[in-house]
Amino acid sequence: MSTILGVKSVLPGKAIFSGIQPTGVFHLGNFLGAIKSWVDLSRSAPENSPILFMIADLHAITVARSPEKLRKQRWEALASIIASGIDPKRCTVYFQSDVPAHAQLHWILSSISSMGYLNRMVQWKSKANLDESASLTNSDLTNLNLALFSYPTLQAADVLIHQAGYVPVGEDQSQHLELTRHLAQAFNFRFGETFTIPATVLSPHKKILSLRDSTKKMSKSDPDQTSCVYVTDTAEEIKTKLKRALTDSVQGEITWDPEQRPAVANLLSIAAGLQDMEAPDFLAKHPMKNHKELKDTVADCLIESLSPIREEYNRLVSDQAYLESLANHGRDIAHERTSGTLEKAYRAVGYL
């Protein structure tokens, strides 16, 4: 089966892999959309299942970013991952750029990645601020860089180089896993059985929306920073942002209605996700009479859940030597795991 929910269907011994770009300190969208699922998976997976989480810094340069910012955000991402509850003794955490096999396999997979298939991918269009209907035949793509267009192939290489059986992702990344399976099957058909066909483990948490605009995702790039809650926000910062959060004009009892009350539903989803509950169940447990009660309840959930993360993050970023030791340890394990797969792929295509 290509897609599963949660960890109940994870088979022992199969590797679990996922990655996240280093955009600095995580916000709620990063945490609930990816990292919390990583934490839950790492705690529930069979003991003999290797678990690897990658900071995707090769992907980070597909859009313009200053070297100074990237250097800083790589370490912030590592600290955020560990502070969020990933146990480095159980999981391998490393920087993608530290393991050359990712880029080497990317080049091999590029030889079987069709331009037509990549042209249908929507994520690069989003990153390039293009409509989903855009295509290579449009004149507005003349300035599109090759890395951004081909990064889904690199994502496939990231997964396949580890022979991953399961890849936890948000729903917006499921298309990339379909490409990964397509490339693995095409390679295996052409060159012989080489790669494991991975299954997608979809995050149970819904997309987190901006606190100030329920028509778009929560984002660090939003000019209104009250729209975005970071895992390092203080209790006062959280309370201030929740006070300013958008709700709606419906008076009286809070109800669960994502279609008619998206801003209210977003707040309920945040609180429910932090407590590992479905939003309707959370609302049944915490009935609220008005918008103020809703905002106060969500703020309390955020403060309770994020305070330990903030404290641990602050401790980690003040200990650069420890972070470097974690990165070096992860690099060594990842390099050892990937070298055998790369040799197998090299042999398959005729390099060895």
Residue pairs with C-beta under 8 A, 6 or more apart in sequence:
1 9
1 199
2 177
2 178
2 181
2 199
2 200
3 174
3 177
3 199
3 200
3 201
3 202
4 10
4 166
4 199
4 200
4 201
4 202
5 201
5 202
5 204
6 201
6 204
7 40
7 41
7 44
7 45
7 201
9 199
10 16
10 41
10 44
10 45
10 46
10 49
10 165
10 166
10 201
11 46
11 165
12 46
12 47
12 48
12 49
13 46
13 48
13 49
14 49
14 164
14 165
14 166
14 196
15 49
15 50
15 51
15 52
15 162
15 163
15 164
15 165
15 166
15 196
16 41
16 42
16 45
16 49
16 50
16 51
16 52
16 164
16 165
16 166
16 167
16 168
16 201
17 51
17 52
17 53
17 54
17 158
17 159
17 162
17 164
17 166
17 167
17 198
18 34
18 38
18 53
18 54
18 167
18 168
18 169
19 53
19 54
19 55
19 56
19 59
19 96
19 155
19 158
20 30
20 34
20 35
20 53
20 54
20 55
20 56
20 77
20 81
21 55
21 56
21 57
21 59
21 60
21 77
22 55
22 56
22 57
22 60
22 70
22 73
22 74
22 76
22 77
22 78
23 30
23 60
23 73
23 77
23 220
24 72
24 73
24 76
24 77
24 80
24 220
25 76
25 80
25 230
25 231
25 232
25 313
26 35
26 77
26 80
26 84
26 230
26 231
27 218
27 219
27 220
27 228
27 229
27 230
27 231
28 208
28 218
28 228
28 229
28 230
28 231
28 270
28 302
29 207
29 208
29 217
29 218
29 219
30 80
31 84
31 231
32 203
32 205
32 208
32 270
32 273
32 274
33 170
33 203
33 205
33 207
33 208
34 168
34 169
34 170
34 203
35 80
35 81
35 84
35 85
35 86
36 84
36 85
36 203
36 205
36 273
37 168
37 201
37 203
37 204
37 205
38 53
38 81
38 84
38 86
38 91
38 168
39 84
39 85
39 86
40 276
41 51
41 168
41 201
42 51
42 86
42 87
42 90
42 91
45 51
49 165
50 92
50 162
50 337
51 90
51 91
51 92
52 91
52 92
52 93
52 94
52 162
52 164
52 333
52 334
52 337
53 81
53 86
53 91
53 92
53 93
54 93
54 94
54 95
54 96
54 158
54 334
55 74
55 77
55 78
55 81
55 93
55 94
55 95
55 96
56 96
56 158
57 70
57 74
57 95
57 96
57 97
58 96
58 97
58 102
58 103
58 154
59 96
59 151
59 154
59 155
60 70
60 73
60 74
61 70
61 147
62 124
62 127
62 145
62 147
62 148
62 151
63 127
63 148
74 95
75 317
75 320
75 323
76 317
78 93
78 95
78 323
78 326
78 327
79 313
79 316
79 317
79 323
80 231
80 313
81 93
82 88
82 93
82 312
82 316
82 326
83 231
83 309
83 310
83 312
83 313
83 316
84 231
84 309
85 309
86 93
88 326
88 329
88 330
92 330
92 333
92 334
92 337
93 326
93 327
93 330
94 327
94 330
94 331
94 333
94 334
95 327
95 330
95 331
96 102
96 158
98 327
98 330
98 331
98 334
98 335
99 331
99 334
99 335
99 338
101 161
101 335
101 338
101 339
101 341
101 342
102 154
102 157
102 158
102 161
102 338
103 154
103 157
104 342
105 157
105 160
105 161
105 341
105 342
105 345
106 150
106 153
106 154
106 157
108 157
108 345
108 346
108 349
109 153
109 156
109 157
109 160
109 183
109 187
110 150
110 153
111 349
112 183
112 186
112 187
112 190
113 150
113 153
113 156
113 179
113 183
115 136
117 179
117 182
118 124
118 149
118 150
118 152
118 153
118 179
119 135
119 136
121 152
121 175
121 176
121 179
122 132
122 175
123 152
123 172
123 173
123 175
123 176
124 148
124 149
124 151
124 152
125 131
125 132
125 134
126 132
127 148
128 134
128 141
128 144
128 148
130 140
130 141
134 140
134 141
135 141
152 176
152 179
153 179
153 183
155 176
155 179
155 180
156 176
156 179
156 180
156 183
156 184
159 167
159 177
159 180
159 198
160 180
160 183
160 184
160 195
160 196
160 198
160 341
161 338
161 341
161 342
162 334
162 337
162 338
162 341
163 195
163 196
163 341
164 196
164 198
165 196
165 198
165 199
166 198
166 199
166 200
166 201
167 177
167 180
167 198
167 199
167 200
167 201
168 201
168 202
168 203
169 176
169 177
169 200
169 201
169 202
169 203
170 202
170 203
170 205
170 207
171 202
171 203
171 207
172 207
174 200
174 202
177 198
177 200
180 198
181 197
181 198
184 195
184 196
184 197
184 198
185 197
187 194
187 195
187 345
187 348
188 194
188 195
191 348
191 349
192 348
194 344
194 345
194 348
195 341
195 345
205 269
205 273
206 269
206 273
207 217
208 217
208 218
208 266
208 269
208 270
208 273
209 215
209 216
209 217
209 218
209 262
209 263
209 266
210 216
210 217
210 218
210 219
210 222
210 227
210 228
211 218
211 226
211 227
211 228
211 229
211 241
211 242
211 244
211 245
211 246
211 266
211 267
212 222
212 224
212 226
212 227
212 244
212 245
212 246
213 222
213 227
213 246
214 246
214 262
214 263
214 266
215 262
216 222
218 227
218 228
218 229
219 227
219 228
220 228
222 228
226 240
226 241
226 244
227 241
228 241
229 238
229 241
229 302
229 306
231 306
231 309
231 310
231 313
232 306
232 309
232 310
232 313
232 314
233 241
233 302
233 306
233 310
234 310
235 303
235 307
238 299
238 302
238 303
238 306
239 299
239 303
242 267
242 295
242 296
242 298
242 299
242 302
243 295
245 263
245 267
245 295
245 298
246 263
247 263
247 264
247 267
247 291
247 294
247 295
248 261
248 263
248 264
250 261
250 264
251 290
252 289
252 290
253 287
253 288
253 289
253 290
254 264
254 268
254 283
254 287
254 288
254 289
254 290
254 291
254 293
254 294
255 261
255 264
255 283
256 265
256 268
256 279
256 280
256 283
257 264
257 265
258 265
264 291
264 294
265 279
267 294
267 295
267 298
268 279
268 282
268 283
268 294
268 298
269 279
270 298
270 301
270 302
271 282
271 286
271 297
271 298
271 301
271 302
272 278
272 279
272 281
272 282
272 283
274 301
274 302
274 305
275 282
275 301
275 305
277 285
286 297
288 294
288 297
316 322
316 323
317 323
343 352
346 352
